[in-house]
Amino acid sequence: MPSPVCRDDLVDAVALCVTEVLTNVPKHTGSPECRLRLWNTQDGVHTTISDTDSALPTVREPDWCAESGRGMFLLSSTAYRWAALPTPTGKGVWFECRSAPLAPSRARP
């Protein structure tokens, strides 16, 4: 069995993105119900948050003086890539955070 991959370098980025998307669920759907899935990929962590509202999120220029309105901007600035897709029961917002490439090992003569 392969050993689990440690993603310590992605904890802050994934936590920020998850927090921003999860915060939007009750604000924009009227319900706190959602499903969160995270899994390791070869390059990093893939996350999907699904809810029951069909309205897709949009990225807008944030008002930096306001208390809210920066979530999707932060997601776009932090995640390697993201998208929102309609589903039969609402929508899914997914994003990927990637690890920095590992430096090639140097063989000693």
Phi, psi and omega per residue, in radians:
M1 nan 2.240 -3.135
P2 -1.175 2.585 3.121
S3 -1.296 2.608 3.130
P4 -1.148 2.586 3.122
V5 -1.537 2.253 3.119
C6 -1.499 2.302 -3.113
R7 -2.065 0.702 -3.131
D8 -0.949 -0.579 -3.108
D9 -1.228 -0.237 -3.098
L10 -1.882 -0.057 -3.053
V11 -0.968 -0.862 -3.094
D12 -1.128 -0.775 -3.112
A13 -1.139 -0.805 -3.136
V14 -1.137 -0.752 3.138
A15 -1.072 -0.746 3.117
L16 -1.083 -0.841 -3.111
C17 -1.137 -0.757 3.114
V18 -1.066 -0.791 -3.136
T19 -1.052 -0.793 -3.116
E20 -1.111 -0.761 -3.127
V21 -1.242 -0.765 -3.141
L22 -1.104 -0.603 3.111
T23 -1.099 -0.570 -3.131
N24 -1.280 -0.415 -3.058
V25 -1.007 -1.055 -3.116
P26 -1.188 -0.514 -3.138
K27 -1.148 -0.699 -2.989
H28 -1.883 -0.207 -3.125
T29 -1.895 -0.334 -3.078
G30 1.419 0.059 -3.139
S31 -2.495 2.445 3.095
P32 -1.433 -0.029 -3.075
E33 -1.299 2.245 3.094
C34 -2.812 3.011 3.088
R35 -2.190 2.289 3.141
L36 -2.003 2.218 3.077
R37 -2.263 2.279 3.062
L38 -2.220 2.436 3.032
W39 -2.655 2.635 3.089
N40 -1.248 2.462 2.964
T41 -2.097 3.115 3.136
Q42 -1.072 -0.584 -3.049
D43 -1.816 -0.178 -3.081
G44 2.993 -2.358 -3.106
V45 -2.203 2.282 3.065
H46 -1.870 2.341 -3.111
T47 -2.271 2.416 3.025
T48 -2.266 2.331 3.047
I49 -2.128 2.068 -3.114
S50 -1.934 2.469 3.060
D51 -2.432 -3.112 -3.009
T52 -1.723 0.126 3.118
D53 -1.709 2.350 -3.102
S54 -1.482 -0.189 -3.141
A55 -1.211 2.187 -3.127
L56 -1.482 2.502 3.133
P57 -1.257 2.732 3.070
T58 -2.261 2.659 3.076
V59 -1.664 2.274 3.098
R60 -2.305 2.790 3.086
E61 -1.159 2.115 -3.081
P62 -1.280 2.641 2.960
D63 -1.570 1.819 -3.016
W64 -1.175 -0.244 3.095
C65 -1.569 -0.235 -3.128
A66 -1.413 2.776 3.134
E67 -1.379 -0.316 -3.123
S68 -2.483 3.127 3.092
G69 1.773 0.208 -3.123
R70 -1.944 -0.032 -2.992
G71 -0.998 -0.929 -3.091
M72 -1.266 -0.512 3.039
F73 -1.115 -0.785 3.111
L74 -1.126 -0.706 3.089
L75 -1.040 -0.833 -3.135
S76 -1.096 -0.556 -3.119
S77 -1.445 -0.364 -3.022
T78 -1.815 -0.778 -3.082
A79 -1.309 2.636 3.075
Y80 -1.117 -0.761 3.036
R81 -2.771 2.781 -3.141
W82 -2.728 2.858 3.054
A83 -2.805 2.832 3.030
A84 -2.183 2.266 -3.082
L85 -2.244 2.432 3.055
P86 -1.179 2.570 3.053
T87 -2.212 2.938 3.109
P88 -1.051 -0.400 -3.091
T89 -1.978 0.120 -3.120
G90 2.708 -1.963 3.100
K91 -2.665 2.867 3.005
G92 -2.245 2.282 3.039
V93 -1.884 2.121 3.135
W94 -2.130 2.702 3.055
F95 -2.646 2.770 3.081
E96 -2.171 2.333 2.964
C97 -1.976 2.279 -3.067
R98 -1.964 2.573 3.057
S99 -1.374 2.695 3.034
A100 -1.150 2.498 3.126
P101 -1.030 2.489 3.098
L102 -1.304 2.456 3.090
A103 -1.209 2.472 3.108
P104 -1.090 2.483 3.128
S105 -1.249 2.537 -3.141
R106 -1.831 2.075 3.126
A107 -1.329 2.409 3.098
R108 -1.578 2.444 -3.141
P109 -1.188 nan nan
